[in-house]
Amino acid sequence: MSTPPHPEAHRSQRAGWLRAAVLGANDGLISTASLVLGMAAAQAPSEAILLAGIAGLAAGALSMAAGEYVSVSSQADAERADVDIEAHALRTWPEAELDELTQIYVQRGVEPVLARQVAEQLTRHDDLGAHLRDEVGIHDSHRARPVQAALASAAAFTCGALSPVLLAWRWQGPGLPIAIVASTLLLLVGLGLVAERLAGGTGWRGALRVLSWGALALAVTASIGHLFGATVA
């Protein structure tokens, strides 16, 4: 009797989108909060603080989108080149490519006779797909998608940057720097917890990592803002 199926919640398939989402949100939150905090520490007018936050959000989101699009497009170009190379090899040396695929399965522990049968069956089914997957390591589910990566990064950055911008817009009166620091650190803890939990961890190590770097960025920009604000005054 066959063993009944059992659930296995793997996490590695989340690596791509999780990395982009965490990077975008973390960058948006830290960079925009640091910018707003620096302006507030320099005792700039509230209109200037808000304008700096909005400009930082727009520039950062577009920069993230452009960076992701260019980098992922380079990956897509390399993948297309490998597809062309394998397609040409299969047309020109089909037997050599079949032997190569067989040896790949042998090296993975499959008996030579069975490895040959598997290679022949996969070649008949989808020769190019088999070679791309098992020889080159290109999977359809992990193919580079530049537009999707650009939009996801810009959206994640915007979500992270919204909190300090909204706070700069709605906060009236003194105490804005303290509010920025408190809300940013709290959101960073939440972001780190959620990100590591989605990756399969406990959450606290991720929270500590992002909190440490965020606190450092806020401290540096607040010091710069205070220094230049005092100098101008």
C-alpha positions in Angstrom: 0.0 0.0 0.0 1.2 3.5 -0.8 1.9 6.0 1.9 -0.9 8.6 2.1 0.3 12.1 1.1 1.3 14.5 3.9 1.5 18.3 3.8 4.9 19.9 3.5 5.0 23.7 3.6 8.2 24.6 1.9 9.5 28.2 2.1 12.2 28.4 -0.6 9.7 29.2 -3.3 9.0 32.5 -1.5 12.6 33.6 -1.7 12.2 35.8 -4.8 9.2 37.8 -4.0 9.9 37.9 -0.3 13.4 39.4 -0.9 12.0 42.1 -3.2 9.2 42.9 -0.8 11.3 43.1 2.3 14.0 45.1 0.5 11.5 47.6 -0.9 9.5 48.1 2.2 12.6 48.3 4.4 14.3 50.8 2.1 11.2 52.9 1.8 10.6 53.1 5.5 14.2 53.7 6.6 15.3 56.1 3.9 12.1 58.2 3.9 11.9 58.3 7.7 15.6 59.2 7.9 15.0 62.0 5.4 12.0 63.4 7.3 13.8 63.0 10.6 16.8 64.9 9.3 14.7 67.8 8.1 12.8 67.9 11.4 15.9 67.8 13.4 17.2 70.7 11.4 14.0 72.6 12.5 12.9 73.1 8.9 9.4 74.4 8.2 6.7 71.8 8.2 6.0 72.4 4.5 9.6 71.7 3.7 9.6 68.6 5.8 6.5 67.3 4.0 7.9 68.2 0.6 11.2 66.4 1.3 9.2 63.3 2.4 7.1 63.3 -0.8 10.1 63.8 -2.9 12.0 61.0 -1.2 9.0 58.7 -1.7 8.7 59.5 -5.4 12.4 59.4 -6.1 13.0 56.2 -4.1 10.1 54.3 -5.6 11.2 55.2 -9.2 14.8 54.4 -8.3 13.8 51.0 -7.0 11.7 50.3 -10.0 14.5 51.3 -12.4 17.1 49.4 -10.5 15.0 46.2 -10.4 14.0 46.5 -14.0 17.6 46.9 -15.2 19.1 44.2 -13.0 16.3 41.6 -13.7 16.4 42.5 -17.5 20.1 41.6 -17.4 19.1 38.3 -15.9 16.4 37.8 -18.5 19.0 38.5 -21.3 21.3 35.8 -19.9 18.4 33.4 -19.7 17.4 34.0 -23.3 21.0 33.5 -24.4 21.1 30.2 -22.6 17.8 29.2 -24.3 19.3 30.0 -27.7 22.5 28.0 -26.9 20.6 24.9 -25.8 18.1 25.1 -28.7 21.0 25.3 -31.2 22.8 22.4 -29.5 19.7 20.2 -29.6 19.3 20.9 -33.3 22.9 20.3 -34.1 24.0 17.5 -31.8 20.9 15.8 -30.5 22.7 12.5 -29.5 25.5 14.3 -27.7 22.8 16.4 -25.8 21.0 13.1 -24.9 24.2 11.6 -23.5 24.8 14.8 -21.6 21.4 14.7 -20.0 21.9 11.0 -19.2 25.2 11.7 -17.4 23.5 14.5 -15.3 21.0 11.9 -13.9 23.8 9.4 -13.4 25.8 11.9 -11.3 22.7 12.5 -9.2 22.6 8.8 -8.3 20.3 7.2 -11.0 21.4 3.9 -12.4 22.9 4.3 -15.9 20.2 2.3 -17.7 17.4 4.0 -15.9 19.0 7.4 -16.4 19.1 6.8 -20.1 15.4 5.9 -20.2 14.5 9.0 -18.2 16.6 11.2 -20.5 14.9 9.7 -23.6 11.4 10.1 -22.2 12.0 13.7 -21.1 13.6 14.5 -24.4 10.5 13.2 -26.3 8.3 15.1 -24.0 10.2 18.5 -23.9 13.8 18.3 -24.8 14.6 22.0 -24.5 12.7 22.3 -21.1 14.5 19.2 -19.7 18.0 20.7 -20.6 17.1 24.1 -19.4 15.9 22.7 -16.1 18.4 20.0 -15.4 21.5 21.2 -17.2 21.3 25.0 -16.9 19.1 25.4 -13.8 16.4 27.5 -15.5 12.9 26.8 -14.2 9.7 28.3 -15.7 8.5 29.3 -12.3 11.7 31.2 -11.5 12.2 33.0 -14.8 13.2 36.6 -14.7 10.2 39.0 -15.1 11.6 42.6 -15.2 8.3 44.5 -15.3 6.8 42.5 -12.5 10.0 43.0 -10.4 10.0 46.7 -11.1 6.3 47.2 -10.1 6.6 45.0 -7.0 9.7 46.9 -5.8 8.1 50.3 -6.4 4.9 49.3 -4.6 6.9 47.9 -1.6 9.0 51.0 -1.3 5.9 53.2 -1.5 4.2 51.2 1.3 7.2 51.5 3.5 7.6 55.2 2.8 4.0 56.1 3.4 4.2 56.1 7.2 6.7 58.9 7.7 5.2 61.0 4.9 1.7 60.7 6.4 3.1 61.5 9.8 4.9 64.6 8.5 1.6 65.6 6.8 -0.7 65.1 9.8 1.6 65.9 12.8 0.9 69.4 14.1 3.2 71.0 16.7 6.4 69.9 18.3 7.6 66.3 18.9 7.7 65.2 15.2 11.2 63.8 15.5 10.2 61.6 18.5 7.1 60.5 16.7 9.1 59.6 13.6 11.7 57.6 15.5 9.1 55.7 17.6 6.8 54.8 14.8 9.7 53.8 12.5 11.3 51.6 15.0 8.0 50.0 15.8 7.2 49.3 12.1 10.7 48.0 11.6 10.2 45.4 14.3 6.9 44.4 12.8 8.5 44.1 9.3 11.4 42.0 10.6 9.0 39.7 12.5 6.7 39.2 9.5 9.5 38.7 7.0 11.3 36.0 9.1 8.1 34.3 10.0 7.2 34.0 6.3 10.7 32.6 5.7 10.1 30.0 8.3 12.0 31.5 11.3 11.0 32.6 14.7 10.8 36.3 13.7 13.0 37.8 16.4 16.3 37.6 14.7 14.8 39.3 11.6 13.3 42.0 13.9 16.7 42.6 15.6 18.6 42.8 12.3 16.3 45.4 10.7 15.9 47.3 14.0 19.6 47.7 14.4 20.2 49.0 10.9 17.2 51.3 11.1 18.2 52.7 14.4 21.7 53.4 13.1 20.3 55.2 10.0 17.9 57.3 12.1 20.7 58.3 14.5 23.0 59.4 11.8 20.5 61.5 9.9 19.1 63.0 13.1 22.7 64.0 14.0 23.4 65.5 10.6 20.1 67.4 10.7 20.7 68.7 14.2 24.3 69.8 13.2 23.3 71.7 10.1 20.2 73.1 11.7 22.3 74.5 14.6 24.8 75.9 12.1 22.2 77.6 10.0 20.5 79.1 13.1 
